[in-house]
Amino acid sequence: MRTTPVAGVLVTITLAFIGYFWMNGVKDVLYTAWYYLFVKSHRVKLPYRPLVREPLVLLVYCTRNDFNSDSLSKSMRQLYGNFRTVILDDSDKEAYLRQVDEFAATNQVEVVRRTNRIGFKAGNLNNFLRGAEYDFFVILDSDEVIPPGFIRRMLDYFAANKNTGVVQANHVATRNVTPFQQKFAIGVDSHWPVYQTVKDEYGFLSLLGHGAMVSRLCYEAAGGFPLVVAEDICFSLAAREAGYMTVFAPDVTCEEEYPPDYLAFRKRHNKWTQGNMEFIRRNTWPILASRQLKWYEKLDIVLFTYALPLTAVFSLFIVINVVVLPLMGTTFRYPLWMLVPTLLFLLAPMANDVIFHWKAMSKRKLFSYSGGSMLLYGSMYFTSLKASLKSMFGQSVFLVTPKNAAHVSFKEALTVTRGELIFALVIMAIAIVFNGSILPVLLLAVPALSASYLSVRHQPTLKEMEEV
């Protein structure tokens, strides 16, 4: 700082990036350790409560060219009298429109279609809910399956606290028919009960888009769903500011489907990143200035919600260390001891999955999953970077995750992942030019180069797709 102030400032910025990365690692360690050491064995199960009356509950099924009659049929088998089902259909493909109409006619289900597509899923929900009669509503995505006792049990959580506005259910991944799902879907089963349980007690728990029940009072107090991509967390924040809490129901387990292949996973990741960046742009100052949110809730939001979009900002870390400092003739060597926490926190996100599945899975399969997951999420860096920049300087777009696998040849995979490949080659070339080595960018380049391989490695064969 005394001899070359500009370089000193740049080094300070890079240390801030490392600090944020470490803090996220600490979060993963603490959430996992706290759950298994203190929460899991000491959590008191909410008692069942007798109903004085049966409030009117709506099952609100949202679909856009991905209608799943089997999932909706199973969700409608509720052990509860006063409920009805409504399909909010945003489809524009004739085949899906016909499927919805046939299902509705057979099962006496109401279908609502709007004349515009403003506001994505949020606009679809608001279009119906603002004129409907109900006491509570349940949000169902196209692949969602809620258990028969869902409504009845969720009402117990609302009765337990008058400030409860949203009850979010637990989830597991089922119907894993493709190799990609069978390889990676176990992360869903371990993430939900651990992280959401701890967030429920010590962080900011959010509505997670599906498998949740919302009260009419909460919906109206929050002003409806904000017309954004990440309508769930934005709604939760508005509800919190209005005095309503989101709580987690760990004993109510719903079913969801994991993305069927790498390209579907990438599309979902793209949507999440755009939604979170939009959330950051809209809500950073309100979060910091909020008097309703506790300090640890604000920290929880920053650690969980800001991580994906901050990929774009993290690029500055690479530019500073790989390009700018070498151009200035300045070198900054990190102490060797810093490798220890860095490597530990790089592995930290896998800790919960390993502990959760340790007894039930073979160790070979578990460690294969852990290594594959690190490669999978590492390959999403370019997608996160592109999505963050798009949302930062443009408009975020709601992307529907494909529900069916698409078989691609390796040649086709090279084409659809050319962005990742070009990105890897460019950063390696830059690193060689300015540093004489690719080591500074190795953790980014290797996963990006593996994108084509991941696209074809865990996909069903043509014969398997025909059988499905």
N, C-alpha and C positions, 0 to 999 in steps of 0.2 A: 504493500500500500504506500510505503514511503518512496520507494525508488521508481516504480512504474504504476502510478495510481489507476490508470485504465485497466491494466492487467489485474490489479488487485481487486477492482470492482467485479471484473468478469469471473475471477476465481471465487469471489464471495457468492456470486449468483449460482455458480455450479455447485457450491457447497450447499446452497439452499435447496437445489434440486435433489441432491443426495439425502439431505435431511428429510424432505417430503417422502422420498422413497423408503427411507428407514422407518418413518412414522407409520406408513402403510403396512410395513412388515410387522412393526410392533402391534398394530391393530389386529392383524391376523393371528399373531401369537397369543395376545391377551384374550380375544374373543374365544378362541379355541380352548385355551387353558381354563378360562373362567367358567365356560359351560361344563366341561368335564369334571372340574374339581369342585365347583360350588353349586351350579344351577341345576344340572341334570338330576342329581339325587335329592335336592332340597326343594324343588319346585312343587308347590301345593296345587293339586288338581282342582279346578273350579267345580263346585258342587252343582248338581242338576237342580233346577228350580221348577216348581209347578207353574203352569200357565193359567193366569186368570182369564185371559181371552186369547184368541188367535189373531194377531194382526195380519193385514193383507201384505203378502210378500210377492214380488215379481221376480221371476227368473228372466233376466235380460240377456239374450244370446246375440252376440255381435259377430257378423260374418261379412266377408267380402271375397267372393270367389273361392271359398274354402269350406263350404258347408259340410258338416259331418253328422249325418243323421244318427249314427250309432252313439256318438258321444252325447248328443242332446237327449236321445231317448233314455239313456241311463241316468242322466242328470234329473230328468223329470220324475223319476221314481221316488218321490219324497214321502216320508212318513209324516206328513203334515197336511192338514185339510185346506187351509185358506191361502192357496197360492195359485198363480197362473203364469204361463210362459208366453213370452213375446220374442219374436225373431226380428232383430233390427238388421235388415238386409241391405248392404251397400254394393251388392254384386252388380256387375255389368256384363257378365257372360251368360248367354242363353241357357247353357247346360245347368249352371248353378241356380239361376232363377227358377227353372223348371223343377229342380230337386226341392228347393225350399217350398214352392207352392204345393207340390205333391205331399210333402211331409205335413205341412200345415193343414191341408184338407183332411188327411187321414187322422191326425191327432187333435183336431180342433184347436189349433194354435194361431194366435194373431200374428200377422206379418206387417211390419211397418217399413215402408220405403220412402226416402225423402227425395225431393226434387233437385237437391244440390249436394255437393260433396265437401262443403266448407267445414273445416275443423277436424278432419280425419275421424278417428274413433270418438273423440270427445264431442264433436258436432253431431255424430250419429246418436250418441247417448242423450245429449241435451234435447235434440229434436223431439224425442219421445217423452223423456222424463218430465219436462217442464209442463206438460199438459196432462199427465197421467195421474190416476188415483192409486195410492199405495202408502204403506207405512215404512216398508223396507224394500230394497232391491238387491239382487245378487247379480254380479257381472260374470258372464260366462264367455270365454273365448271359444273359437270353433272346435278346439281339441279338448276342451275342459270336460272333466267328469267329476261331479260332486257326489259324495256318498248319500245314501237314502236319509240319514239322520242329520244332514247338513243344516237345514233351516232350523230345526228344533234345537239343535245344540248351539247354533250361533246366537239364538235369542237369549240363551243363558248368559252369554258374555255381555250382551247389551243390558240385561237386567242387573248385572253385577255392579255397574257404574253408570250413572246417568250422563256422564261426560263422554261416554264411548260413542263415537260417530261411525267408525269403520271397524269391522272385525275381519282380519285377514287370515285365511286358513292355511294350513300346511300343505305341501305338495310332494309327490313323487313322480318320477318319469316312468311311464308304462307304454305298452305296445311298441317295444323296441325291436323292430323287425330288420332294420338295416345294420350292417356292420359298424357304421359310424355311431349310430345310437347305442348299440351294444357296447361299444368301446368307451364312450364318454358320458352317457346319460347318468351314470352313478353319481356324478358330481351334484346333480339336482337333489338326490335323496339325502345327501349329507349336508348340503348347504342350507336348505330351508330350516330344519329343526334347530340347528346350532346357531347360525347367525341371526335368524329372526327372533329366536327366543332371547338371546342376549340383547339385541337391539330393543326388544319390547320393554326390557327393564332398565337398560342403561344407555340407550341411544335414541335415535329418531326412527321410529318404525313407520313405514309408508305403505299405503295401498300399492299392491304390486300388479295391478292391471286386470287380474282375473281371480276367481275363486275367493271372492270377498263379498261381504254383505255391508250395505251402507244404509243408514237411517235417512228418512226424508228430511228430518230436522237438520241433520248435518249437511245434506246436499244443498238445501236452501240457504243455510247460513254461510256456506262456502261460495255461494253464487254460481253453482253448477260446475261443470268441468271446464277448465281453461282450454281454449282452442289451440293446443300445442301438441307436439309429438309425445312428450312425456307427461301426458295428462294425469297419470296416476300420482306421481310424486308432487306435481304442482297442486293437484286437488288436496292431497294430504297436508301440504303446507298451508293452504288457504283454510282448511278445516281446523288445523291447529291454531291458527291466528284467531279463528272464531270461537275457540275454547273447546273444540272437540278432539278426542284422542283416537288414534289408531291402535288397536290391540291385536295380539297374535293368539290364535287358537291352535296350539300344537297337537291337540288330540282330534282335530278335524282334518283328515287327510284326503286331499283331492288328487286327481290324476291329470297329468299334462304330457304332451309329446315333445321329445327333444328334436331339434332340427335333424332331418333325415340324412343330410350329407354336409360336406365341407362348405359348399357354395351357399346352402341355406343358412348355415351357421354364420358365415361371413355377412350375409344380408341382414340377419338379426343383429349382429354386432354393429353394423353400420347404422341401423335404426337407433339402437341404444345410445351410441355415441352422439348422433345428431340431436337426439332428444335431451341428453344430459347437457350438451353445449348450449342448447336453447334455454334450458333451465338455468344454467349459470348466468347467461346474459340477462335473463329476466329477474332473477331472484337473489343474486349475490348480495346486493345492498339491503333488500328487505330482510334477508336472513341475519346479516350482521347487526341490523338495527332492531330486530325483533325483541320485544319484551316478554313474549310468551315462551319462546324457546330458551331452554337452559343452555349453559355453555357447552355441556357435553353433547347435547343434541346438535348444536351447530357444528361441533367438531366431527360428529358422526356423519353429518351431511357432506362435509367437505371431503372426508376420507373415502366415502363410498361413491358419492355422485360425481365428484370432480375428477376422479382418477382417469376415466376413459378420455374425456375431452382434453385433459392436460397433456395428452400425448403430443398435441401440436406445440405446446409450450416447451415440452421436454426436448423438442427438436433443437431448441436454442442451446441446450446443454451439449449436444453433439457438435453444433456449429462452432460454439466457443472453444471446445477442447480439441476438435479435430482440424479446424480451419483457422479461426481468428488468432488464438494464442501462438500457434506455430508461425503464422505470418508476422506476428509482432516479435518473433525471435525469443519468445518467452516459453519456458517449460514449467509445468507444475506437476510434480510427482507426488502422488498420494502415498501416505504412509502404508506400509504393508499390513498393519493391523486392521486397516479399514476394509480389507478383503473379507475378514471373518464375518462381521455383521452383514455386509453386503450380500455374501453368498447365502447366509442363513435367511435373510429376508427375501431373497430371490426364491427360496424353497418354501417360505412360510405359507403361501396360499394353498399348498398341497397338504399341509399338516392335518387339517381337519378331515380331509377325504381319507387320508391314510389311517388315522385313528378310528374314524367312524366305521370303515369297512375292514379293519384289520382282522377280525375274527371270522367274518363271513366269506372273505375272498381269499383266493390263493395269493401268496406274496408275489409270485411272478406276474400275475395279472394286475395286481395292485400297483406295482412299481412300473409296469408297462403303461398303465393308465396315467400315472404321475408324470412320467417322461413325455408321453404323448400330449398330455394337457399343456405342459410348459411349451412344447413346440407349437401346439395349436394356437394358444393365446399369444405367443411370441410372433406368430405369423400375421396376427391381426394389427400389428403396429402401423403398417401402411394404410390399412382400412380406417383405423382410428384417426390417423393424421389427415387423410383425405376428407373424412366425414367431419372432423372438427373444423377444418378450414372452410368447408362448404357451409356449415352451419354458422360459423363465425362471421362470414362475409356475405351470406345469402340466406335463403329460407330453408328451414329443416323440412324434411319430407318423411311422412309416415310410410314405412315399408312393411308389407305383409310377408311374414316368413313363409316360404314354400313348405307345404305339408307332404309333398311327394319327392322322392329322390330322383335325380336326373343322372343317367349313366353317361359319363364322358370318357372319351379316349384320352391317352396321354397328350396327343397333339392338340386336342380341344382344351385340355387342362392348361397347356402352355399358353394358349390364346387368352383364356379367361383370367389367368393369373399373371399376365404380362406386366401389369403395373407393379406387382410385388417383385418380380424378377428384375425389371429395370431399376427399381428403387435399390435393390440389393447391390446390383452391379455398379450403380452410380456412387453409392456411399463407400463401397470398397475402393473404387478408383480414386475418390477424393481422399480417403484415408492413406492410400499408398503415396499419392502425390505430396501430401502435406506432412505425413508422419513416417513414410517408408514402411508401413505395416498395416495390415487389416485388423489387427487385434483390437483397436479402440472401438470398432463397429461390429465385431464378430457376433455379439449377442443379438444384434438387429438383423445382420445379413443372413446368418444361417437359417433362422426361422422363415424369413422372407423367401429365401431360395427353396425352402421345403414346401411352399404353397402348392405347387403343381403336384408334387408327390402326395400331399395330404388330400388333394382333390380326387385322386384315383385310388389311393391306398385303402380307404374304408368305405367303398361304395359297393352296392349289390351288383351281382352279375346280371346280364340281360335275362337269363333264365329265372333268377330269383325275383326280378322285378315283375316278370310275367305272372309268377305264382302269387305275389302280393296283390 
